[in-house]
Amino acid sequence: MDKPMVKIASCNVTDCSYNKHNSCHTMAITVGGPGDTCPNCDTYMHSNQKGGVMDVQGGIGACKVENCSYNQSLECTAQSVDVGVHESHPDCFTYKPK
């Protein structure tokens, strides 16, 4: 089976090393952590070094937020995802509780 990866439509976390022009340019991010109820971007990295590839539109590699309605078998099923700053950390703004 070939499942397309859910893409990150926008990211306004401008201090992230993977963010260029409000877009995520890493292959995939992980959302949340074990037992988390907060849909934080686990891949966020603040560094002087820029990462990612300009031709890549970031996607969701895994979702560990068990209470998200888009989480099926730790995979994201949303049409697309928006990431932004929430209480000084990056979150998945597409998150919808079950």
PEQUINOR-V939225 format. One record per residue. N is the residue number from 1. SS is DSSP state (helix for helix, strand for strand, loop for the rest). PHI is phi in degrees with one decimal (none if undefined). PSI is psi in whole degrees, 0 to 359 (NA if undefined). Layout:
N/SS/PHI/PSI ; N/SS/PHI/PSI
This chain:
1/loop/none/140 ; 2/loop/-116.1/109 ; 3/loop/-106.6/123 ; 4/loop/-69.1/144 ; 5/loop/-76.3/137 ; 6/loop/-66.5/129 ; 7/strand/-92.5/153 ; 8/strand/-88.2/111 ; 9/strand/-70.6/322 ; 10/strand/-154.8/155 ; 11/strand/-145.9/118 ; 12/loop/-101.5/20 ; 13/loop/-87.1/79 ; 14/loop/-68.6/342 ; 15/loop/-88.4/5 ; 16/loop/-78.3/140 ; 17/loop/-63.3/337 ; 18/loop/-92.3/357 ; 19/strand/-92.3/125 ; 20/strand/-135.6/121 ; 21/loop/59.0/43 ; 22/loop/59.7/30 ; 23/strand/-131.0/147 ; 24/strand/-89.8/131 ; 25/loop/-122.0/32 ; 26/loop/-101.9/160 ; 27/loop/-59.2/314 ; 28/strand/-159.1/149 ; 29/strand/-111.7/162 ; 30/strand/-109.5/133 ; 31/strand/-104.7/129 ; 32/loop/79.4/183 ; 33/loop/-143.4/173 ; 34/loop/-55.0/122 ; 35/loop/78.3/0 ; 36/loop/-66.4/145 ; 37/loop/-107.3/350 ; 38/loop/-97.1/128 ; 39/loop/-84.4/58 ; 40/strand/-74.7/153 ; 41/strand/-82.8/106 ; 42/loop/-70.6/345 ; 43/loop/-91.0/349 ; 44/loop/-50.1/136 ; 45/loop/-147.3/126 ; 46/loop/-103.6/119 ; 47/loop/-155.8/159 ; 48/loop/-69.7/335 ; 49/loop/-84.4/131 ; 50/loop/-86.7/141 ; 51/loop/-119.9/181 ; 52/loop/86.6/181 ; 53/loop/-128.5/126 ; 54/loop/-55.5/325 ; 55/loop/-79.5/358 ; 56/loop/-101.4/131 ; 57/loop/-97.8/119 ; 58/loop/-57.1/153 ; 59/strand/-133.0/178 ; 60/strand/-98.7/111 ; 61/strand/-81.5/324 ; 62/strand/-157.2/150 ; 63/strand/-126.4/119 ; 64/loop/-105.8/16 ; 65/loop/-93.4/95 ; 66/loop/-61.2/331 ; 67/loop/-92.3/16 ; 68/strand/-87.1/134 ; 69/loop/-68.4/342 ; 70/loop/-88.8/356 ; 71/strand/-86.8/115 ; 72/strand/-126.5/113 ; 73/loop/56.9/39 ; 74/loop/68.0/16 ; 75/strand/-114.0/145 ; 76/strand/-83.8/135 ; 77/loop/-115.7/10 ; 78/loop/-66.5/161 ; 79/loop/-64.7/316 ; 80/loop/-160.6/173 ; 81/strand/-132.3/143 ; 82/strand/-112.8/137 ; 83/strand/-118.0/139 ; 84/strand/-155.5/178 ; 85/strand/-85.3/129 ; 86/strand/-134.6/119 ; 87/loop/49.1/48 ; 88/loop/69.5/16 ; 89/strand/-139.3/158 ; 90/strand/-79.2/134 ; 91/strand/-128.8/158 ; 92/strand/-79.6/112 ; 93/loop/-77.7/351 ; 94/loop/-85.4/346 ; 95/loop/-45.7/133 ; 96/loop/-138.7/116 ; 97/strand/-63.2/150 ; 98/loop/-70.0/NA
